[in-house]
Amino acid sequence: MNKFNLDDTIAAISTPMGEGGIGIVRLSGPQALRIADAIFRAKDGAKLSKAKTFTVHYGHVVDNAEIIDEVLLTVMRAPKTYTKEDVVEINCHGGMQALKRVIELAVSRGARIAEPGEFTKRAFLSGRIDLTQAEAVLDVIRARTEGSLKVAVDQLGGELAGNVRAIRDKVCGIAAEVEASIDFPEEDLELSRKKDLIDKANGALKEIEGLIKSYDKGMVYREGVLAIICGKPNVGKSSLMNLLLKRDRCIVSPIPGTTRDAIEEIINLDGIPVRLVDTAGISETKDSLGKEGIKRSKKYLELSDIVILMLDMSTPISGADRELVKLTGGKKRIVVANKIDSPRKMPAAAIKKIFKKEEIVEISVRKKENIESLEGAICRVILKGGMEQGEGAIVSNARQKEALDKARASMLSVTKALQKDEPPDIVAIDLKEAISSLGFVTGESVSDDILDRIFSQFCIGK
């Protein structure tokens, strides 16, 4: 993001381009009301400079005497706005030409086009939100399921920031006691006081580790997982894919090898975005197209987060089945025993002997039996036991986790140094690093380059 002056007034189209019922042009900055007055004519003749905050005005955007659009204009005065600046939002008719003319008029009267994410960056720089909340704004926009939205909204509400700040305050308290022992060396730390500091440091360390442990689950809700349906030909993979999608997406045929290429779709399983892939059946073949399909299936297996391994209960276990067991051995795996509505030729005991640790779900794709049980099993395997919504703050991006990892390493050094009775100067250095790392999570100690990288991911109008 280019350097910018907070005294500037910025403008942007804040709705997607194209035809629509409404398109919004947003202005923020000290000249927002003046610029709006220059291009807006209220039906009742009122001046926006005299309008009360949080009021809506009907009129027209005009270029001298030419009417550009009939609009509703909202006035929001500082400091109780998104950016803590004066903000004007012009609700136009949705359409590229009208929005283009309105934004051009705003720029001609003194505004400049906003950089990507600049409205949210101003909200951060003004202190209205911290960096975790700013990142959560983007997560709300990109949320693909109710689960990912819930995680983002909790973070937007300040839950993660509140936890991090509470830990940081505790570490600052420990640092104050250690600094005091440096300033007054004649007052050696008593054994009881030293034990109290160690307990406090361990307490802060455990809280940091608790946040770090939430990262994997946070990423699951934020980014989703790649789940591969694999099995030998004609085991029912495409039919299962259709059932999980709740629509006919894959061609289903009794002819083995019907699926030649991988088919990928996103489904929502209990709030988790799951990239579900139906792959070509893996078996020996001389057909060139079949070989290419199998090659792609194996590639997807390498990339997968979870494997849904399908077996056909109506046939004895085969060499192809055993090969798939080996290929998927290092993956999170759910075993799906299909065709339980047919006479069994693969005993349940034999399957349990092969898959001692995996969850085995018996289903009938043809009769649509136990599909919900399979969906529950997928969620359990993904989340390693599940996660209740609202169970606490969740770390949901790599930047936050990296900072917490550094804070954890610093606090480990603090506890070891205190236990070994090392000089307080050494302990103080590690405490300062921990405080800085925790501040990096919330944005209290973060460089301009990092801020630019974060906000450049936003759209222009947010």
C-alpha positions as CSV (number, residue, x, y, z in Angstrom):
1,M,0.0,0.0,0.0
2,N,1.3,3.4,-0.9
3,K,2.0,5.9,1.9
4,F,-1.0,8.1,2.5
5,N,-2.0,11.2,4.4
6,L,-4.7,10.7,7.0
7,D,-5.8,14.3,6.3
8,D,-6.9,13.2,2.9
9,T,-10.5,12.3,2.1
10,I,-10.8,8.9,0.4
11,A,-13.5,7.6,-1.8
12,A,-14.3,4.2,-3.3
13,I,-17.1,2.0,-4.7
14,S,-17.9,-0.3,-1.8
15,T,-20.2,-2.8,-3.7
16,P,-19.3,-5.3,-6.4
17,M,-19.1,-3.8,-9.9
18,G,-21.9,-4.8,-12.3
19,E,-25.6,-4.6,-12.5
20,G,-27.5,-4.6,-9.2
21,G,-30.3,-3.0,-7.2
22,I,-28.0,-0.7,-5.2
23,G,-24.4,0.5,-5.6
24,I,-22.6,2.4,-2.8
25,V,-20.0,5.0,-3.0
26,R,-18.3,5.7,0.3
27,L,-16.3,8.7,1.4
28,S,-14.3,9.1,4.6
29,G,-12.2,12.0,5.9
30,P,-12.3,15.6,7.0
31,Q,-13.7,16.8,3.7
32,A,-16.3,14.1,3.2
33,L,-19.3,16.4,3.9
34,R,-17.9,19.3,1.9
35,I,-17.3,17.1,-1.1
36,A,-20.8,15.5,-0.8
37,D,-22.4,19.0,-0.5
38,A,-20.6,19.9,-3.8
39,I,-22.2,17.0,-5.8
40,F,-25.5,16.3,-4.0
41,R,-28.7,18.3,-4.2
42,A,-31.2,17.3,-1.4
43,K,-34.8,17.3,-2.4
44,D,-35.7,19.6,0.5
45,G,-32.7,21.9,-0.3
46,A,-30.9,21.2,3.0
47,K,-27.2,21.4,3.3
48,L,-25.3,18.2,4.4
49,S,-22.8,20.4,6.4
50,K,-25.7,21.1,8.8
51,A,-27.1,17.6,8.8
52,K,-27.2,15.6,12.0
53,T,-25.2,12.3,12.2
54,F,-26.9,9.1,11.2
55,T,-29.4,10.7,9.0
56,V,-30.5,9.7,5.5
57,H,-31.2,12.3,2.8
58,Y,-33.1,11.9,-0.5
59,G,-31.9,13.8,-3.6
60,H,-29.8,13.7,-6.7
61,V,-26.1,13.5,-7.5
62,V,-25.4,16.3,-10.0
63,D,-22.6,17.5,-12.2
64,N,-23.4,21.3,-12.3
65,A,-26.9,21.2,-13.8
66,E,-26.8,17.6,-15.1
67,I,-28.5,15.0,-12.9
68,I,-26.3,11.9,-12.7
69,D,-28.5,9.6,-10.4
70,E,-31.3,9.6,-7.9
71,V,-29.8,8.6,-4.6
72,L,-30.2,8.2,-0.8
73,L,-27.2,9.7,1.0
74,T,-26.3,8.8,4.6
75,V,-24.3,11.2,6.9
76,M,-22.2,9.7,9.7
77,R,-20.2,12.2,11.7
78,A,-16.9,11.5,13.5
79,P,-16.0,9.9,15.9
80,K,-18.8,7.3,15.9
81,T,-18.1,5.9,12.5
82,Y,-16.2,2.9,11.0
83,T,-13.1,5.0,10.5
84,K,-13.7,7.5,13.4
85,E,-13.8,10.1,10.6
86,D,-16.7,11.9,8.9
87,V,-18.2,9.3,6.6
88,V,-20.7,9.7,3.7
89,E,-22.3,6.8,1.9
90,I,-24.2,7.4,-1.4
91,N,-26.6,4.7,-2.3
92,C,-27.0,4.8,-6.0
93,H,-28.7,2.6,-8.5
94,G,-26.5,-0.4,-9.1
95,G,-24.8,0.0,-12.5
96,M,-21.3,0.6,-13.7
97,Q,-21.9,3.9,-15.4
98,A,-23.8,5.6,-12.6
99,L,-21.2,4.5,-10.0
100,K,-18.3,5.5,-12.2
101,R,-19.7,9.0,-12.7
102,V,-20.4,9.5,-9.0
103,I,-16.8,8.4,-8.0
104,E,-15.3,10.6,-10.7
105,L,-17.3,13.6,-9.4
106,A,-16.1,13.0,-5.8
107,V,-12.5,12.8,-7.0
108,S,-12.9,16.0,-9.0
109,R,-14.1,17.8,-5.9
110,G,-11.0,16.8,-3.8
111,A,-11.3,13.2,-2.8
112,R,-8.8,10.5,-3.8
113,I,-9.4,6.9,-4.7
114,A,-8.8,4.7,-1.6
115,E,-6.1,2.1,-1.5
116,P,-7.1,-1.5,-0.9
117,G,-8.3,-1.9,2.6
118,E,-7.7,1.7,3.5
119,F,-11.1,2.3,5.2
120,T,-10.3,-0.6,7.6
121,K,-6.7,0.5,7.9
122,R,-7.9,3.9,9.1
123,A,-10.2,2.2,11.6
124,F,-7.1,0.4,12.9
125,L,-4.9,3.5,13.0
126,S,-7.5,5.5,14.7
127,G,-7.7,2.9,17.5
128,R,-11.3,1.8,16.8
129,I,-10.3,-1.8,16.1
130,D,-7.1,-3.7,16.7
131,L,-5.2,-5.8,14.1
132,T,-7.0,-9.1,14.9
133,Q,-10.3,-7.4,14.4
134,A,-9.1,-5.8,11.1
135,E,-8.1,-9.3,9.9
136,A,-11.5,-10.6,11.0
137,V,-13.2,-8.1,8.7
138,L,-11.6,-9.9,5.8
139,D,-12.5,-13.3,7.2
140,V,-16.2,-12.2,7.5
141,I,-16.2,-11.1,3.9
142,R,-14.6,-14.4,2.8
143,A,-16.5,-16.8,5.1
144,R,-17.9,-19.7,3.2
145,T,-19.9,-21.4,5.9
146,E,-21.7,-20.5,9.1
147,G,-18.8,-22.0,11.1
148,S,-16.2,-19.9,9.4
149,L,-18.5,-16.8,9.8
150,K,-18.9,-17.5,13.5
151,V,-15.2,-17.7,14.1
152,A,-14.6,-14.5,12.2
153,V,-17.5,-12.6,14.0
154,D,-16.1,-13.7,17.4
155,Q,-12.7,-12.4,16.5
156,L,-14.3,-9.2,15.1
157,G,-16.0,-8.8,18.5
158,G,-12.5,-8.7,20.2
159,E,-12.5,-12.1,21.9
160,L,-9.0,-13.1,20.7
161,A,-7.6,-9.6,21.3
162,G,-9.1,-9.5,24.8
163,N,-7.4,-12.8,25.7
164,V,-4.1,-11.8,24.2
165,R,-4.1,-8.4,26.0
166,A,-5.0,-10.2,29.3
167,I,-1.9,-12.4,28.9
168,R,0.2,-9.5,27.9
169,D,-0.8,-7.6,31.1
170,K,0.2,-10.6,33.2
171,V,3.6,-10.8,31.4
172,C,4.0,-7.0,31.9
173,G,3.3,-7.5,35.6
174,I,6.0,-10.2,35.8
175,A,8.4,-7.9,33.9
176,A,7.7,-5.0,36.4
177,E,8.7,-7.3,39.3
178,V,11.9,-8.4,37.5
179,E,12.8,-4.8,36.6
180,A,12.4,-3.8,40.2
181,S,15.0,-6.4,41.3
182,I,17.4,-5.0,38.7
183,D,16.8,-1.4,39.9
184,F,17.3,-2.5,43.5
185,P,19.9,-5.3,43.5
186,E,20.3,-5.2,47.2
187,E,16.8,-6.6,47.6
188,D,17.4,-10.2,46.4
189,L,14.3,-12.1,45.4
190,E,13.0,-14.2,48.3
191,L,12.4,-17.9,47.6
192,S,8.6,-17.5,48.0
193,R,8.6,-14.5,45.7
194,K,10.6,-16.3,43.1
195,K,8.3,-19.3,43.2
196,D,5.3,-16.9,42.8
197,L,7.0,-15.4,39.6
198,I,7.6,-18.9,38.2
199,D,4.0,-19.8,38.8
200,K,2.8,-16.6,37.1
201,A,5.2,-17.2,34.2
202,N,3.9,-20.8,33.8
203,G,0.3,-19.6,34.0
204,A,0.9,-17.1,31.1
205,L,2.8,-19.8,29.2
206,K,-0.2,-22.2,29.5
207,E,-2.6,-19.6,28.2
208,I,-0.4,-18.8,25.2
209,E,-0.2,-22.6,24.5
210,G,-4.0,-22.8,24.7
211,L,-4.3,-20.2,22.0
212,I,-1.7,-21.9,19.8
213,K,-3.6,-25.2,20.1
214,S,-6.7,-23.5,18.7
215,Y,-4.9,-22.7,15.4
216,D,-5.5,-26.0,13.6
217,K,-9.2,-25.8,14.3
218,G,-9.3,-22.1,13.4
219,M,-7.7,-22.8,10.1
220,V,-10.1,-25.6,9.4
221,Y,-13.1,-23.2,9.8
222,R,-11.3,-20.5,7.9
223,E,-9.7,-22.3,5.0
224,G,-11.6,-25.7,5.0
225,V,-10.1,-29.1,4.3
226,L,-9.5,-31.2,1.2
227,A,-11.3,-34.5,1.4
228,I,-10.8,-37.2,-1.2
229,I,-13.2,-40.0,-1.9
230,C,-11.1,-42.9,-3.2
231,G,-11.6,-46.6,-3.8
232,K,-11.4,-49.2,-6.6
233,P,-13.7,-48.8,-9.7
234,N,-17.4,-49.2,-9.3
235,V,-17.4,-49.0,-5.5
236,G,-19.9,-46.2,-5.3
237,K,-17.7,-43.1,-5.1
238,S,-19.6,-40.9,-7.5
239,S,-22.9,-41.9,-6.0
240,L,-21.6,-41.0,-2.5
241,M,-20.3,-37.6,-3.9
242,N,-23.8,-36.9,-5.2
243,L,-25.4,-37.8,-1.9
244,L,-23.0,-35.6,0.1
245,L,-23.6,-32.7,-2.3
246,K,-27.3,-33.4,-2.3
247,R,-27.5,-33.0,-6.1
248,D,-26.5,-35.0,-9.2
249,R,-23.0,-33.6,-9.9
250,C,-21.2,-36.8,-11.0
251,I,-22.2,-39.3,-13.7
252,V,-23.2,-42.6,-12.2
253,S,-22.9,-45.8,-14.2
254,P,-22.6,-49.5,-13.4
255,I,-19.7,-49.6,-15.9
256,P,-16.4,-49.6,-14.0
257,G,-14.1,-46.6,-14.8
258,T,-16.9,-44.1,-15.6
259,T,-15.1,-41.4,-13.7
260,R,-11.9,-40.5,-15.6
261,D,-11.0,-37.2,-14.0
262,A,-11.2,-35.7,-10.5
263,I,-14.4,-33.7,-9.8
264,E,-14.2,-31.1,-7.0
265,E,-16.9,-29.3,-5.1
266,I,-17.3,-27.5,-1.8
267,I,-19.8,-28.7,0.8
268,N,-20.7,-27.4,4.3
269,L,-20.4,-30.0,7.0
270,D,-21.5,-28.6,10.4
271,G,-20.0,-25.3,9.5
272,I,-16.8,-26.7,8.1
273,P,-15.9,-25.9,4.4
274,V,-14.9,-29.2,2.9
275,R,-13.4,-29.4,-0.6
276,L,-14.8,-32.8,-1.6
277,V,-13.2,-34.6,-4.5
278,D,-14.5,-37.7,-6.4
279,T,-11.5,-39.4,-8.0
280,A,-11.1,-42.1,-10.6
281,G,-11.0,-45.6,-9.3
282,I,-7.5,-46.8,-8.7
283,S,-6.7,-50.2,-10.3
284,E,-4.5,-51.7,-13.0
285,T,-5.4,-50.5,-16.5
286,K,-3.8,-50.4,-20.0
287,D,-6.1,-47.6,-21.1
288,S,-4.2,-44.3,-21.5
289,L,-7.1,-42.1,-20.3
290,G,-7.6,-44.5,-17.4
291,K,-3.9,-44.2,-16.5
292,E,-4.1,-40.4,-16.5
293,G,-7.1,-40.5,-14.3
294,I,-5.4,-42.8,-11.8
295,K,-2.3,-40.6,-11.9
296,R,-4.5,-37.5,-10.9
297,S,-6.2,-39.5,-8.2
298,K,-2.8,-40.4,-6.6
299,K,-1.8,-36.7,-6.9
300,Y,-5.0,-35.7,-5.0
301,L,-4.3,-38.3,-2.4
302,E,-0.9,-36.7,-1.7
303,L,-2.5,-33.3,-1.2
304,S,-5.5,-34.4,0.8
305,D,-6.2,-33.5,4.4
306,I,-8.6,-36.5,4.9
307,V,-9.3,-39.6,2.9
308,I,-12.7,-41.3,2.6
309,L,-11.7,-44.8,1.6
310,M,-14.6,-46.8,0.2
311,L,-14.9,-50.5,0.2
312,D,-17.4,-52.8,-1.5
313,M,-19.0,-55.1,1.1
314,S,-20.6,-57.2,-1.6
315,T,-17.2,-58.4,-2.9
316,P,-14.2,-60.1,-1.1
317,I,-11.3,-57.8,-0.2
318,S,-9.1,-57.5,-3.3
319,G,-5.5,-56.6,-4.2
320,A,-6.7,-53.2,-5.3
321,D,-8.3,-52.6,-1.9
322,R,-5.0,-53.6,-0.1
323,E,-3.0,-51.3,-2.4
324,L,-5.3,-48.4,-1.4
325,V,-4.8,-49.3,2.3
326,K,-1.1,-48.8,1.8
327,L,-1.4,-45.7,-0.3
328,T,-3.6,-43.9,2.3
329,G,-1.8,-45.3,5.4
330,G,-0.3,-42.0,6.4
331,K,-3.5,-39.9,6.1
332,K,-6.4,-39.1,8.3
333,R,-8.8,-41.7,7.1
334,I,-12.4,-42.8,7.3
335,V,-13.3,-46.2,6.1
336,V,-16.7,-46.4,4.3
337,A,-18.1,-49.9,4.0
338,N,-20.6,-49.5,1.1
339,K,-23.4,-51.9,-0.2
340,I,-24.5,-53.2,3.1
341,D,-27.9,-53.8,1.5
342,S,-26.3,-56.6,-0.6
343,P,-25.2,-60.0,0.5
344,R,-21.9,-59.6,2.4
345,K,-18.7,-61.1,1.1
346,M,-16.3,-58.9,3.1
347,P,-16.8,-59.7,6.8
348,A,-16.9,-56.8,9.2
349,A,-14.3,-58.5,11.4
350,A,-11.8,-58.6,8.5
351,I,-12.2,-54.9,8.0
352,K,-11.7,-54.1,11.7
353,K,-8.6,-56.2,11.7
354,I,-7.1,-54.1,8.9
355,F,-8.3,-50.8,10.2
356,K,-7.7,-51.0,14.0
357,K,-7.6,-47.2,14.7
358,E,-9.8,-45.8,12.0
359,E,-13.5,-45.1,12.3
360,I,-15.6,-47.5,10.1
361,V,-19.0,-46.4,8.8
362,E,-21.3,-48.9,7.1
363,I,-23.6,-47.3,4.5
364,S,-25.8,-48.1,1.6
365,V,-25.5,-45.5,-1.2
366,R,-28.3,-47.1,-3.1
367,K,-30.7,-46.9,-0.2
368,K,-29.2,-43.7,1.2
369,E,-28.6,-45.3,4.6
370,N,-26.3,-43.9,7.3
371,I,-25.2,-40.9,5.2
372,E,-25.7,-38.6,8.2
373,S,-23.5,-40.9,10.3
374,L,-20.8,-40.6,7.7
375,E,-21.1,-36.8,7.7
376,G,-20.7,-36.8,11.5
377,A,-17.7,-39.1,11.3
378,I,-16.0,-36.8,8.7
379,C,-16.4,-33.8,11.1
380,R,-15.0,-35.8,14.1
381,V,-11.9,-36.9,12.1
382,I,-11.3,-33.4,10.8
383,L,-11.6,-31.8,14.2
384,K,-10.0,-34.6,16.2
385,G,-13.0,-34.9,18.6
386,G,-15.0,-31.9,17.6
387,M,-15.2,-28.3,18.6
388,E,-18.1,-26.5,20.2
389,Q,-18.9,-23.2,18.7
390,G,-18.2,-20.4,21.2
391,E,-15.7,-22.5,23.2
392,G,-13.2,-19.6,23.4
393,A,-10.9,-17.5,21.4
394,I,-9.6,-19.1,18.2
395,V,-6.4,-18.2,16.4
396,S,-7.2,-18.3,12.7
397,N,-4.2,-17.1,10.7
398,A,-0.5,-17.9,10.3
399,R,0.7,-14.4,11.3
400,Q,-1.1,-14.6,14.7
401,K,0.2,-18.1,15.3
402,E,3.8,-17.2,14.4
403,A,3.7,-14.3,16.9
404,L,2.3,-16.6,19.6
405,D,4.9,-19.2,18.9
406,K,7.6,-16.6,19.5
407,A,5.9,-15.5,22.7
408,R,5.8,-19.1,23.9
409,A,9.5,-19.6,23.2
410,S,10.3,-16.4,25.2
411,M,8.2,-17.5,28.1
412,L,9.8,-20.9,28.1
413,S,13.1,-19.2,28.4
414,V,11.8,-17.0,31.3
415,T,10.6,-20.0,33.3
416,K,13.9,-21.9,32.8
417,A,15.9,-18.8,33.7
418,L,13.9,-18.2,36.9
419,Q,14.3,-21.9,37.9
420,K,18.1,-21.8,37.3
421,D,18.3,-18.5,39.2
422,E,19.9,-16.7,36.3
423,P,20.5,-12.9,36.5
424,P,17.3,-10.8,36.3
425,D,18.8,-8.9,33.3
426,I,18.5,-12.1,31.2
427,V,15.0,-12.8,32.4
428,A,14.0,-9.2,31.5
429,I,15.2,-9.6,27.9
430,D,13.0,-12.6,27.3
431,L,10.0,-10.9,29.0
432,K,10.4,-7.9,26.7
433,E,10.5,-10.2,23.7
434,A,7.3,-12.0,24.9
435,I,5.6,-8.7,25.4
436,S,6.6,-7.5,21.9
437,S,5.4,-10.8,20.3
438,L,2.0,-10.6,22.1
439,G,1.7,-6.9,21.0
440,F,2.4,-8.1,17.4
441,V,-0.8,-10.2,17.5
442,T,-3.0,-7.2,18.3
443,G,-1.0,-4.7,16.3
444,E,0.5,-2.8,19.2
445,S,4.0,-3.5,17.9
446,V,3.9,-4.1,14.2
447,S,5.8,-2.7,11.2
448,D,4.4,-0.7,8.3
449,D,5.4,-3.4,5.9
450,I,3.3,-6.0,7.8
451,L,0.4,-3.6,7.8
452,D,0.7,-3.0,4.1
453,R,0.8,-6.7,3.4
454,I,-2.3,-7.4,5.5
455,F,-4.5,-4.6,4.2
456,S,-3.4,-5.1,0.5
457,Q,-5.5,-8.3,0.6
458,F,-8.7,-6.2,1.1
459,C,-10.9,-4.9,-1.7
460,I,-10.7,-1.2,-2.6
461,G,-14.0,-0.3,-0.8
462,K,-13.4,-1.9,2.6
